[in-house]
Amino acid sequence: MSGYTIVQAPDIEKALEMTKACPFLDVGGTLEVSELVEMNM
């Protein structure tokens, strides 16, 4: 299974806290949290 979700959080610590409620973790899944980098082209 793969995919992504974009969340808005004031900082990375809050974003990490939000992932703890993800039901995917209950079935042995793993998550990666990273900061979104805005690309100006």
Contacts in CASP RR format, 6 or more apart in sequence:
PFRMAT RR
TARGET T0000
AUTHOR 0000-0000-0000
METHOD contacts of the structure
MODEL  1
MSGYTIVQAPDIEKALEMTKACPFLDVGGTLEVSELVEMNM
1 24 0 8 1.000
6 36 0 8 1.000
7 15 0 8 1.000
7 18 0 8 1.000
9 15 0 8 1.000
9 18 0 8 1.000
12 33 0 8 1.000
12 35 0 8 1.000
15 33 0 8 1.000
16 33 0 8 1.000
19 25 0 8 1.000
19 31 0 8 1.000
19 33 0 8 1.000
22 31 0 8 1.000
24 31 0 8 1.000
25 31 0 8 1.000
END
